[in-house]
Amino acid sequence: MTAGTRTAIARTCLGVAAGLALAACPVVANTAAAQPVPVQPALPFPVPPAPPYLDTAFYQPDPARVAAAQPGEILTARQVNLANFWLIPLNVKAWQLSYRSSNTRGEPIAAVATVIVPHRAAPTGERSLLSFQMAEDSLSINCAPSYTLQMGSLPNPLNPVIGAEFIEVQAMLQLGHAVVVPDHQGPNAAYAVGPLGGRITLDGIRAAENFEPAGLPGANTRVGLWGYSGGAIPTAHAAELQPEYAPELNLVGTAAGGLMADIRMAIDYNNGTSTFGGAVLGGLFGVAREYPEVNQFIDRYMNPLGKAARVVHEGQCVALQFAAFPFVNIKGLFDYPGDPMRAPEMQPVLDELTLGKRGTPPSPVYIYESPFDEVMPINAVNNLYDTYCKDPEARVFYTRDLLSEHGIAAVSGTASAVLWLNDRLNGVSVPAGCNNRDVITSLLDPGAIGAFVNTIGQTLASALGMPV
């Protein structure tokens, strides 16, 4: 990007109306060269890593230093040892980066991401990068991927999703791509806040591209995004935010499944009728951590039963978020004259959390969803597809997996997502146009079963020390 282009962007941003909070102006990072930052060595085996709340020097760096940095600028780096399910070591090159990002008000915050590079060669000569957003779905920083993926982290039966999704990360590593896994909920574990997670994700990509040991080709790096369910929220928001927040990134494709496209519809859909109602309620509490106006609304109108439920949810990992309060009447936890989700003071935040408001991502998008998803309403995803495809330049491929529900689609859709992302990261282009289809199961897609079996086989082999 030339100096003239940066100047033009800056002038454009100065003209953006202050009230348009969604149109976040880009912060153009200097991507000319990788940053030569000191890298701390990995902990010697069997010394366990400290959980984030005890590791304040890394997770909570000096606020003045954070404020002085540019978005994506690396503050601290250290080598880490990764493992499947806390114990089985993974033979890869891995680091944690502490870097500067921004919250939804544009204020500087510290963020953390795990960068993983396989030993095997890049398939196209230059290494591509996948940003994988885990379905953290938690209200504690100790449930974050950066801690959970480390060898020797405390086993937590309430946080099983990250370990399971790590196999999907390994599928991309096995294909020769580097992966960055951001702690997309930020320093306050703000669960379900897509605009925050999108910014942290994009800045994590910037940090990975500028981290010299990762060996990536800077801003020329082909980048993909992937996330399912709680991980799809920041993934889809990052795709929408990228043209304005991080325009220098070479984003070539986004895969999102089990997607919450419209938070109002999700709350309506799960209100008193869903086994996953507690997860949606936990997400509402997560939103309150990022938006003071939502926290004030909850403090003012939530009844004693709702506030007791909040106490139970606070500080808990994903399993309890999902298991607690099935079939909860979310709106019944408020003493508000009318529908609390239609309260005037809530609308600006709910609009900001709804996908499609920023326009169609210019890069290709792959969406996979089950019509029988019991937590994410399919009509909201259908509407998002229609919204995106009003743009004649849209490139959206949408699969509805019939023989599944939320959990099954997470597994059955994995192989097709891997194959689609692998093509994008290897430079295979997608023509303009939208396509949607209904399939019995995505596992019947050409090559899907083979890719699935190969991933499992290589993951099992890596448990015996085979380099990835």
VOLOMI-909664 format. One record per residue (C-alpha): z, y, x; residue in one letter; residue number from 1. Coordinates in steps of 0.25 Angstrom, whole numbers, plus 5000, padded with zeros to 4 digits. Each point is the difference from the previous one (the first is absolute). Layout:
BEGIN
+------+------+------+------+-----+
|    w |    v |    u | rest |  nr |
+------+------+------+------+-----+
|    Z |    Y |    X |    A | NUM |
...
+------+------+------+------+-----+
This chain:
BEGIN
+------+------+------+------+-----+
|    w |    v |    u | rest |  nr |
+------+------+------+------+-----+
| 5000 | 5000 | 5000 |    M |   1 |
| 4996 | 5013 | 5006 |    T |   2 |
| 5009 | 5013 | 5001 |    A |   3 |
| 4991 | 5007 | 4990 |    G |   4 |
| 5002 | 4988 | 4990 |    T |   5 |
| 5015 | 5001 | 5002 |    R |   6 |
| 5000 | 5015 | 4998 |    T |   7 |
| 4991 | 4998 | 4987 |    A |   8 |
| 5010 | 4990 | 4995 |    I |   9 |
| 5012 | 5009 | 5003 |    A |  10 |
| 4993 | 5012 | 4992 |    R |  11 |
| 4997 | 4991 | 4989 |    T |  12 |
| 5015 | 4996 | 4999 |    C |  13 |
| 5005 | 5014 | 5000 |    L |  14 |
| 4992 | 5002 | 4987 |    G |  15 |
| 5006 | 4989 | 4993 |    V |  16 |
| 5008 | 5004 | 4988 |    A |  17 |
| 5015 | 4998 | 5003 |    A |  18 |
| 5002 | 4993 | 4987 |    G |  19 |
| 4990 | 4989 | 5003 |    L |  20 |
| 5011 | 4991 | 5006 |    A |  21 |
| 4991 | 4988 | 4999 |    L |  22 |
| 4989 | 5006 | 5009 |    A |  23 |
| 5007 | 4998 | 5013 |    A |  24 |
| 4993 | 5007 | 5011 |    C |  25 |
| 4996 | 4992 | 5012 |    P |  26 |
| 5008 | 5001 | 5013 |    V |  27 |
| 4989 | 4998 | 5011 |    V |  28 |
| 5006 | 4992 | 5011 |    A |  29 |
| 4995 | 5000 | 5014 |    N |  30 |
| 4994 | 4986 | 5001 |    T |  31 |
| 4992 | 5003 | 5014 |    A |  32 |
| 5009 | 4990 | 5008 |    A |  33 |
| 5011 | 4990 | 4998 |    A |  34 |
| 5014 | 5005 | 5002 |    Q |  35 |
| 5006 | 4995 | 5013 |    P |  36 |
| 5015 | 4999 | 4994 |    V |  37 |
| 5011 | 4992 | 5007 |    P |  38 |
| 5001 | 4986 | 4994 |    V |  39 |
| 5014 | 4994 | 5000 |    Q |  40 |
| 5000 | 4985 | 5003 |    P |  41 |
| 5003 | 4989 | 4990 |    A |  42 |
| 5014 | 4995 | 4998 |    L |  43 |
| 5003 | 4988 | 5008 |    P |  44 |
| 5001 | 4987 | 4992 |    F |  45 |
| 5010 | 4997 | 4993 |    P |  46 |
| 5005 | 5014 | 4998 |    V |  47 |
| 4998 | 5004 | 4986 |    P |  48 |
| 4994 | 5013 | 4996 |    P |  49 |
| 5009 | 5010 | 4993 |    A |  50 |
| 4997 | 5003 | 4985 |    P |  51 |
| 4994 | 5014 | 4997 |    P |  52 |
| 5013 | 5006 | 4995 |    Y |  53 |
| 5007 | 4997 | 5014 |    L |  54 |
| 4987 | 5003 | 5008 |    D |  55 |
| 5001 | 5015 | 4997 |    T |  56 |
| 4994 | 5005 | 5014 |    A |  57 |
| 4987 | 4993 | 4996 |    F |  58 |
| 4999 | 5001 | 4985 |    Y |  59 |
| 5007 | 5014 | 4999 |    Q |  60 |
| 4995 | 5008 | 5012 |    P |  61 |
| 5004 | 5015 | 5002 |    D |  62 |
| 4995 | 5008 | 4988 |    P |  63 |
| 4996 | 5011 | 5009 |    A |  64 |
| 4991 | 4991 | 5009 |    R |  65 |
| 4994 | 4994 | 4987 |    V |  66 |
| 4997 | 5014 | 4995 |    A |  67 |
| 4993 | 5004 | 5013 |    A |  68 |
| 4991 | 4988 | 4999 |    A |  69 |
| 4986 | 4999 | 4993 |    Q |  70 |
| 4998 | 4990 | 4989 |    P |  71 |
| 4998 | 4986 | 5007 |    G |  72 |
| 5005 | 5005 | 5013 |    E |  73 |
| 5009 | 4989 | 5007 |    I |  74 |
| 5014 | 5003 | 5003 |    L |  75 |
| 5005 | 4987 | 5005 |    T |  76 |
| 4994 | 4986 | 5003 |    A |  77 |
| 5006 | 4987 | 5003 |    R |  78 |
| 4995 | 4985 | 5002 |    Q |  79 |
| 5005 | 4990 | 4990 |    V |  80 |
| 5000 | 4985 | 4998 |    N |  81 |
| 4995 | 4996 | 4986 |    L |  82 |
| 5002 | 4987 | 4993 |    A |  83 |
| 4997 | 4993 | 4987 |    N |  84 |
| 5012 | 4999 | 4991 |    F |  85 |
| 5010 | 5006 | 5011 |    W |  86 |
| 4999 | 4988 | 5009 |    L |  87 |
| 4987 | 4995 | 5003 |    I |  88 |
| 4994 | 5009 | 5012 |    P |  89 |
| 4986 | 5005 | 4998 |    L |  90 |
| 4992 | 5001 | 5013 |    N |  91 |
| 4993 | 5014 | 4998 |    V |  92 |
| 5002 | 5014 | 5007 |    K |  93 |
| 5008 | 5008 | 4991 |    A |  94 |
| 5007 | 5014 | 5000 |    W |  95 |
| 5008 | 5009 | 4991 |    Q |  96 |
| 4996 | 5015 | 5000 |    L |  97 |
| 5009 | 5011 | 4995 |    S |  98 |
| 4991 | 5011 | 4995 |    Y |  99 |
| 4999 | 5013 | 4993 |    R | 100 |
| 4995 | 5000 | 4985 |    S | 101 |
| 5002 | 5009 | 4988 |    S | 102 |
| 5007 | 4998 | 4987 |    N | 103 |
| 4993 | 5004 | 4986 |    T | 104 |
| 5005 | 5015 | 5002 |    R | 105 |
| 4993 | 5001 | 5014 |    G | 106 |
| 5013 | 4999 | 5008 |    E | 107 |
| 5001 | 4993 | 5013 |    P | 108 |
| 5007 | 4986 | 4999 |    I | 109 |
| 5001 | 4988 | 5010 |    A | 110 |
| 4993 | 4987 | 4997 |    A | 111 |
| 4999 | 4987 | 5007 |    V | 112 |
| 4988 | 4990 | 5001 |    A | 113 |
| 4998 | 4987 | 5007 |    T | 114 |
| 4987 | 4998 | 5008 |    V | 115 |
| 4995 | 4986 | 5002 |    I | 116 |
| 4988 | 4996 | 5009 |    V | 117 |
| 4995 | 4986 | 5002 |    P | 118 |
| 4997 | 4994 | 5013 |    H | 119 |
| 4987 | 4995 | 4996 |    R | 120 |
| 4988 | 5009 | 5002 |    A | 121 |
| 4995 | 5010 | 4990 |    A | 122 |
| 4988 | 4995 | 4992 |    P | 123 |
| 4991 | 5012 | 5002 |    T | 124 |
| 5004 | 5004 | 5014 |    G | 125 |
| 5009 | 5012 | 4995 |    E | 126 |
| 5013 | 4996 | 4993 |    R | 127 |
| 5001 | 5004 | 4985 |    S | 128 |
| 5013 | 5003 | 4993 |    L | 129 |
| 5006 | 4996 | 4987 |    L | 130 |
| 5011 | 5007 | 4994 |    S | 131 |
| 5008 | 4990 | 4991 |    F | 132 |
| 5010 | 5006 | 4990 |    Q | 133 |
| 5011 | 4989 | 4997 |    M | 134 |
| 5006 | 4999 | 4986 |    A | 135 |
| 5013 | 5005 | 5005 |    E | 136 |
| 5005 | 5004 | 4986 |    D | 137 |
| 5014 | 5002 | 5005 |    S | 138 |
| 5010 | 5012 | 5000 |    L | 139 |
| 5006 | 4997 | 5014 |    S | 140 |
| 4994 | 5004 | 5013 |    I | 141 |
| 5005 | 4986 | 5005 |    N | 142 |
| 4990 | 4993 | 4992 |    C | 143 |
| 4988 | 5007 | 5007 |    A | 144 |
| 4989 | 4992 | 5007 |    P | 145 |
| 5003 | 5006 | 5014 |    S | 146 |
| 5014 | 4993 | 4999 |    Y | 147 |
| 4997 | 4987 | 4992 |    T | 148 |
| 4988 | 4996 | 5009 |    L | 149 |
| 5008 | 5000 | 5013 |    Q | 150 |
| 5005 | 4987 | 5006 |    M | 151 |
| 5015 | 4999 | 4998 |    G | 152 |
| 5001 | 5010 | 4988 |    S | 153 |
| 5011 | 4996 | 4991 |    L | 154 |
| 4994 | 4989 | 4990 |    P | 155 |
| 5000 | 5007 | 4986 |    N | 156 |
| 4997 | 4991 | 4988 |    P | 157 |
| 4999 | 5012 | 4991 |    L | 158 |
| 4988 | 5005 | 5009 |    N | 159 |
| 4990 | 4988 | 5000 |    P | 160 |
| 4987 | 5007 | 4997 |    V | 161 |
| 4998 | 5007 | 5013 |    I | 162 |
| 5001 | 4986 | 5007 |    G | 163 |
| 4989 | 4994 | 4991 |    A | 164 |
| 4991 | 5012 | 5001 |    E | 165 |
| 5001 | 4999 | 5015 |    F | 166 |
| 4990 | 4988 | 4999 |    I | 167 |
| 4990 | 5010 | 4994 |    E | 168 |
| 5002 | 5009 | 5012 |    V | 169 |
| 4998 | 4988 | 5009 |    Q | 170 |
| 4986 | 4997 | 4993 |    A | 171 |
| 4995 | 5013 | 5005 |    M | 172 |
| 5006 | 4998 | 5014 |    L | 173 |
| 4993 | 4986 | 5001 |    Q | 174 |
| 4987 | 5007 | 4997 |    L | 175 |
| 5002 | 5009 | 5012 |    G | 176 |
| 5005 | 5013 | 4993 |    H | 177 |
| 5012 | 5009 | 5004 |    A | 178 |
| 5010 | 5002 | 4989 |    V | 179 |
| 5009 | 5011 | 4997 |    V | 180 |
| 5012 | 4998 | 4990 |    V | 181 |
| 5006 | 5013 | 4996 |    P | 182 |
| 5014 | 5002 | 4994 |    D | 183 |
| 4993 | 5007 | 4989 |    H | 184 |
| 5012 | 5003 | 4991 |    Q | 185 |
| 5005 | 5010 | 5011 |    G | 186 |
| 5014 | 5003 | 5005 |    P | 187 |
| 5007 | 5000 | 4986 |    N | 188 |
| 4993 | 4987 | 4995 |    A | 189 |
| 4993 | 5007 | 4989 |    A | 190 |
| 4994 | 4988 | 4993 |    Y | 191 |
| 4988 | 5002 | 4991 |    A | 192 |
| 4996 | 5014 | 5005 |    V | 193 |
| 4985 | 4998 | 5003 |    G | 194 |
| 4998 | 5015 | 5005 |    P | 195 |
| 5011 | 4998 | 5010 |    L | 196 |
| 4996 | 4986 | 5005 |    G | 197 |
| 4985 | 5005 | 5001 |    G | 198 |
| 5004 | 5011 | 5009 |    R | 199 |
| 5009 | 4991 | 5009 |    I | 200 |
| 4988 | 4989 | 5000 |    T | 201 |
| 4990 | 5010 | 5005 |    L | 202 |
| 5009 | 5006 | 5010 |    D | 203 |
| 5003 | 4986 | 5005 |    G | 204 |
| 4985 | 4998 | 5002 |    I | 205 |
| 5000 | 5012 | 5008 |    R | 206 |
| 5011 | 4996 | 5009 |    A | 207 |
| 4994 | 4986 | 5002 |    A | 208 |
| 4987 | 5006 | 5004 |    E | 209 |
| 5007 | 5009 | 5010 |    N | 210 |
| 5009 | 4989 | 5006 |    F | 211 |
| 4993 | 4997 | 5013 |    E | 212 |
| 5006 | 4985 | 5001 |    P | 213 |
| 4993 | 4997 | 4987 |    A | 214 |
| 4986 | 5002 | 5007 |    G | 215 |
| 4994 | 5006 | 4987 |    L | 216 |
| 4988 | 5009 | 5001 |    P | 217 |
| 5007 | 5012 | 4995 |    G | 218 |
| 4994 | 5007 | 4987 |    A | 219 |
| 4987 | 4991 | 5002 |    N | 220 |
| 5009 | 4988 | 4996 |    T | 221 |
| 4995 | 4993 | 4987 |    R | 222 |
| 5012 | 5000 | 4991 |    V | 223 |
| 5003 | 4992 | 4987 |    G | 224 |
| 5012 | 5001 | 4990 |    L | 225 |
| 5006 | 4988 | 4993 |    W | 226 |
| 5012 | 4998 | 4991 |    G | 227 |
| 5004 | 4992 | 4988 |    Y | 228 |
| 5010 | 5004 | 4988 |    S | 229 |
| 5010 | 5010 | 5007 |    G | 230 |
| 4991 | 5000 | 5012 |    G | 231 |
| 4988 | 5004 | 4992 |    A | 232 |
| 5007 | 5013 | 4995 |    I | 233 |
| 5000 | 5007 | 5014 |    P | 234 |
| 4987 | 4993 | 5003 |    T | 235 |
| 4992 | 5006 | 4988 |    A | 236 |
| 5007 | 5013 | 5002 |    H | 237 |
| 4996 | 5000 | 5015 |    A | 238 |
| 4985 | 4998 | 4996 |    A | 239 |
| 5000 | 5012 | 4991 |    E | 240 |
| 5008 | 5009 | 5009 |    L | 241 |
| 4992 | 4996 | 5013 |    Q | 242 |
| 4988 | 5010 | 4998 |    P | 243 |
| 5010 | 5012 | 5000 |    E | 244 |
| 5012 | 4995 | 5007 |    Y | 245 |
| 4994 | 4993 | 5012 |    A | 246 |
| 4985 | 5003 | 4999 |    P | 247 |
| 4998 | 4996 | 5015 |    E | 248 |
| 5003 | 4985 | 4997 |    L | 249 |
| 4988 | 4990 | 4999 |    N | 250 |
| 5005 | 4993 | 4987 |    L | 251 |
| 4990 | 4989 | 4997 |    V | 252 |
| 5006 | 4993 | 4989 |    G | 253 |
| 5013 | 4998 | 4991 |    T | 254 |
| 5005 | 4987 | 4993 |    A | 255 |
| 5010 | 5002 | 4989 |    A | 256 |
| 5005 | 4989 | 4991 |    G | 257 |
| 5011 | 4999 | 4989 |    G | 258 |
| 4998 | 5015 | 4999 |    L | 259 |
| 5009 | 5010 | 4992 |    M | 260 |
| 4990 | 5011 | 4997 |    A | 261 |
| 5008 | 5007 | 4989 |    D | 262 |
| 5015 | 5001 | 5001 |    I | 263 |
| 5001 | 5005 | 4985 |    R | 264 |
| 4992 | 4987 | 4996 |    M | 265 |
| 5008 | 4991 | 5009 |    A | 266 |
| 5013 | 5005 | 4994 |    I | 267 |
| 4995 | 4999 | 4986 |    D | 268 |
| 4995 | 4986 | 5003 |    Y | 269 |
| 5013 | 4995 | 5006 |    N | 270 |
| 5010 | 5007 | 4991 |    N | 271 |
| 5008 | 4989 | 4994 |    G | 272 |
| 4989 | 4989 | 5000 |    T | 273 |
| 4998 | 4996 | 5015 |    S | 274 |
| 5008 | 4991 | 5009 |    T | 275 |
| 4996 | 5011 | 5011 |    F | 276 |
| 5006 | 5011 | 4992 |    G | 277 |
| 5011 | 5001 | 5011 |    G | 278 |
| 4990 | 5002 | 5011 |    A | 279 |
| 4994 | 5012 | 4992 |    V | 280 |
| 5014 | 5006 | 4998 |    L | 281 |
| 5003 | 4999 | 5015 |    G | 282 |
| 4987 | 5007 | 5002 |    G | 283 |
| 5004 | 5011 | 4991 |    L | 284 |
| 5013 | 5001 | 5009 |    F | 285 |
| 4991 | 5000 | 5012 |    G | 286 |
| 4992 | 5012 | 4995 |    V | 287 |
| 5013 | 5008 | 4998 |    A | 288 |
| 5003 | 4999 | 5015 |    R | 289 |
| 4987 | 5008 | 5003 |    E | 290 |
| 4999 | 5009 | 4988 |    Y | 291 |
| 5013 | 5009 | 4997 |    P | 292 |
| 4995 | 5003 | 4986 |    E | 293 |
| 5000 | 4985 | 4996 |    V | 294 |
| 5014 | 4998 | 5006 |    N | 295 |
| 5005 | 5012 | 4992 |    Q | 296 |
| 4994 | 4995 | 4988 |    F | 297 |
| 5006 | 4986 | 5002 |    I | 298 |
| 5014 | 5006 | 5003 |    D | 299 |
| 4999 | 5009 | 4987 |    R | 300 |
| 4994 | 4990 | 4990 |    Y | 301 |
| 5003 | 4986 | 5005 |    M | 302 |
| 5011 | 4993 | 4992 |    N | 303 |
| 5012 | 4993 | 5006 |    P | 304 |
| 4993 | 4986 | 4999 |    L | 305 |
| 4988 | 5006 | 5007 |    G | 306 |
| 5008 | 5006 | 5011 |    K | 307 |
| 5008 | 4987 | 5002 |    A | 308 |
| 4986 | 4993 | 5002 |    A | 309 |
| 4997 | 5010 | 5010 |    R | 310 |
| 5012 | 4996 | 5008 |    V | 311 |
| 4996 | 4986 | 5000 |    V | 312 |
| 4986 | 5003 | 5005 |    H | 313 |
| 5004 | 5010 | 5011 |    E | 314 |
| 4999 | 4994 | 5014 |    G | 315 |
| 4993 | 4987 | 4995 |    Q | 316 |
| 4988 | 4992 | 5005 |    C | 317 |
| 4988 | 4996 | 4992 |    V | 318 |
| 5006 | 4987 | 4994 |    A | 319 |
| 5011 | 5007 | 4993 |    L | 320 |
| 4991 | 5011 | 4996 |    Q | 321 |
| 4992 | 4990 | 4992 |    F | 322 |
| 5011 | 4991 | 4996 |    A | 323 |
| 5009 | 5010 | 4994 |    A | 324 |
| 4999 | 5004 | 4986 |    F | 325 |
| 4988 | 4992 | 4995 |    P | 326 |
| 4995 | 5006 | 4986 |    F | 327 |
| 5008 | 5012 | 5003 |    V | 328 |
| 4997 | 5012 | 4990 |    N | 329 |
| 4998 | 5010 | 5010 |    I | 330 |
| 4998 | 5012 | 4990 |    K | 331 |
| 5013 | 4995 | 4993 |    G | 332 |
| 5008 | 5003 | 5012 |    L | 333 |
| 4997 | 5015 | 4998 |    F | 334 |
| 5007 | 5009 | 4990 |    D | 335 |
| 4988 | 5009 | 4998 |    Y | 336 |
| 4995 | 5005 | 4987 |    P | 337 |
| 4986 | 4993 | 5000 |    G | 338 |
| 4993 | 4992 | 5011 |    D | 339 |
| 5006 | 5004 | 5013 |    P | 340 |
| 4987 | 4996 | 5007 |    M | 341 |
| 4993 | 5011 | 4992 |    R | 342 |
| 5011 | 5011 | 5003 |    A | 343 |
| 4993 | 5013 | 5005 |    P | 344 |
| 5008 | 5000 | 5013 |    E | 345 |
| 4995 | 4986 | 5004 |    M | 346 |
| 4985 | 5002 | 4998 |    Q | 347 |
| 4996 | 5007 | 5013 |    P | 348 |
| 5007 | 4988 | 5008 |    V | 349 |
| 4994 | 4990 | 4991 |    L | 350 |
| 4986 | 5006 | 5002 |    D | 351 |
| 5002 | 5000 | 5015 |    E | 352 |
| 5003 | 4985 | 4999 |    L | 353 |
| 4988 | 4996 | 4992 |    T | 354 |
| 4988 | 4996 | 5007 |    L | 355 |
| 4986 | 5006 | 4998 |    G | 356 |
| 5005 | 5015 | 4999 |    K | 357 |
| 4995 | 5003 | 5014 |    R | 358 |
| 4986 | 4994 | 4997 |    G | 359 |
| 4993 | 4988 | 5006 |    T | 360 |
| 5002 | 4995 | 5014 |    P | 361 |
| 4987 | 5002 | 5008 |    P | 362 |
| 5002 | 4987 | 5007 |    S | 363 |
| 4998 | 4987 | 4993 |    P | 364 |
| 5011 | 4994 | 4991 |    V | 365 |
| 5003 | 4985 | 4997 |    Y | 366 |
| 5010 | 4998 | 4988 |    I | 367 |
| 5005 | 4987 | 4995 |    Y | 368 |
| 5009 | 4998 | 4988 |    E | 369 |
| 5004 | 4990 | 4990 |    S | 370 |
| 4997 | 5003 | 4985 |    P | 371 |
| 5013 | 4993 | 4998 |    F | 372 |
| 5008 | 5007 | 5010 |    D | 373 |
| 5014 | 5001 | 4994 |    E | 374 |
| 5004 | 5013 | 5007 |    V | 375 |
| 4988 | 5008 | 5003 |    M | 376 |
| 4992 | 5003 | 4987 |    P | 377 |
| 4985 | 4996 | 5002 |    I | 378 |
| 4995 | 5012 | 4991 |    N | 379 |
| 5006 | 5010 | 5010 |    A | 380 |
| 4991 | 4993 | 5011 |    V | 381 |
| 4988 | 5000 | 4991 |    N | 382 |
| 5002 | 5015 | 4997 |    N | 383 |
| 5001 | 5002 | 5015 |    L | 384 |
| 4987 | 4993 | 5003 |    Y | 385 |
| 4993 | 5008 | 4989 |    D | 386 |
| 5005 | 5013 | 5006 |    T | 387 |
| 4996 | 4996 | 5014 |    Y | 388 |
| 4986 | 4996 | 4995 |    C | 389 |
| 4997 | 5013 | 4994 |    K | 390 |
| 4997 | 5004 | 5014 |    D | 391 |
| 4985 | 4996 | 5003 |    P | 392 |
| 5004 | 4998 | 5014 |    E | 393 |
| 5012 | 4991 | 4997 |    A | 394 |
| 5000 | 4986 | 5007 |    R | 395 |
| 5010 | 4992 | 4992 |    V | 396 |
| 5001 | 4985 | 4998 |    F | 397 |
| 5009 | 4995 | 4989 |    Y | 398 |
| 5004 | 4985 | 4998 |    T | 399 |
| 5009 | 4996 | 4988 |    R | 400 |
| 5006 | 4986 | 5004 |    D | 401 |
| 5002 | 4992 | 4986 |    L | 402 |
| 5007 | 4988 | 5005 |    L | 403 |
| 5012 | 5008 | 5005 |    S | 404 |
| 5011 | 5010 | 4998 |    E | 405 |
| 5007 | 5010 | 5009 |    H | 406 |
| 5005 | 4990 | 5010 |    G | 407 |
| 4989 | 4990 | 5000 |    I | 408 |
| 4989 | 5011 | 5002 |    A | 409 |
| 5008 | 5004 | 5012 |    A | 410 |
| 4996 | 4987 | 5006 |    V | 411 |
| 4987 | 4996 | 4994 |    S | 412 |
| 4994 | 5014 | 5003 |    G | 413 |
| 5004 | 5000 | 5015 |    T | 414 |
| 4988 | 4993 | 5006 |    A | 415 |
| 4990 | 5008 | 4993 |    S | 416 |
| 5007 | 5013 | 5004 |    A | 417 |
| 5000 | 4995 | 5014 |    V | 418 |
| 4985 | 4997 | 5000 |    L | 419 |
| 4997 | 5013 | 4994 |    W | 420 |
| 5009 | 5008 | 5009 |    L | 421 |
| 4994 | 4992 | 5012 |    N | 422 |
| 4986 | 5004 | 4997 |    D | 423 |
| 5004 | 5015 | 4999 |    R | 424 |
| 5008 | 4999 | 5013 |    L | 425 |
| 4988 | 4994 | 5007 |    N | 426 |
| 4990 | 5011 | 4995 |    G | 427 |
| 4994 | 4993 | 4988 |    V | 428 |
| 4996 | 5012 | 4991 |    S | 429 |
| 5002 | 5000 | 4985 |    V | 430 |
| 4989 | 5007 | 4991 |    P | 431 |
| 5004 | 5010 | 4990 |    A | 432 |
| 5003 | 4995 | 4986 |    G | 433 |
| 5011 | 4993 | 4992 |    C | 434 |
| 5001 | 4985 | 4997 |    N | 435 |
| 5011 | 4993 | 4991 |    N | 436 |
| 5001 | 4986 | 4997 |    R | 437 |
| 5009 | 4989 | 4993 |    D | 438 |
| 5002 | 4987 | 5008 |    V | 439 |
| 5008 | 4988 | 4997 |    I | 440 |
| 5007 | 5001 | 5014 |    T | 441 |
| 4996 | 5008 | 5012 |    S | 442 |
| 5002 | 4987 | 5008 |    L | 443 |
| 4987 | 4996 | 4995 |    L | 444 |
| 4993 | 5011 | 5007 |    D | 445 |
| 4990 | 4996 | 5012 |    P | 446 |
| 5008 | 4997 | 5012 |    G | 447 |
| 5014 | 5003 | 4994 |    A | 448 |
| 5006 | 4986 | 5000 |    I | 449 |
| 4995 | 4999 | 5015 |    G | 450 |
| 5006 | 5013 | 5004 |    A | 451 |
| 5013 | 4997 | 4992 |    F | 452 |
| 5002 | 4986 | 5007 |    V | 453 |
| 4996 | 5006 | 5014 |    N | 454 |
| 5011 | 5011 | 4999 |    T | 455 |
| 5011 | 4990 | 4996 |    I | 456 |
| 4995 | 4990 | 5011 |    G | 457 |
| 5000 | 5011 | 5011 |    Q | 458 |
| 5014 | 5005 | 4995 |    T | 459 |
| 5006 | 4987 | 5001 |    L | 460 |
| 4993 | 4998 | 5014 |    A | 461 |
| 5006 | 5013 | 5004 |    S | 462 |
| 5014 | 4995 | 4997 |    A | 463 |
| 4998 | 4991 | 5012 |    L | 464 |
| 4997 | 5011 | 5009 |    G | 465 |
| 4985 | 5001 | 4999 |    M | 466 |
| 4996 | 5015 | 5003 |    P | 467 |
| 4994 | 5007 | 4988 |    V | 468 |
+------+------+------+------+-----+
